[in-house]
């Protein structure tokens, strides 16, 4: 997923990155458990939660909280780590409580 330098990510591109992050997350039961604990949702609620606008941004935020996880995802996906923050921004914009 390459991005032209200086071009903002579209919502569709951001959703693609976040969806790939969710797919990678789903392949590791331990990570899924951590994500569910952090998000406060149960395994049976994932499909319903995924329909919520902020869910994919939450997946990206989960990766952004763990440098090793973030770098592994980016390496596997062939994308720059800064693309994760750009994708999150494209999905929800700048929020005051994100830091």
Buried (B, 14 or more C-beta within 10 A) or exposed (E): EEBEEEEEBEEEBBBBBBEBBBEBBEEEEEBBEBBBEEBEBEEEEBEEBEEEEEBBBBBBBBBBEEEEBBEEBBEEBEBEBEBBBBBBBBBBEEEEEEE
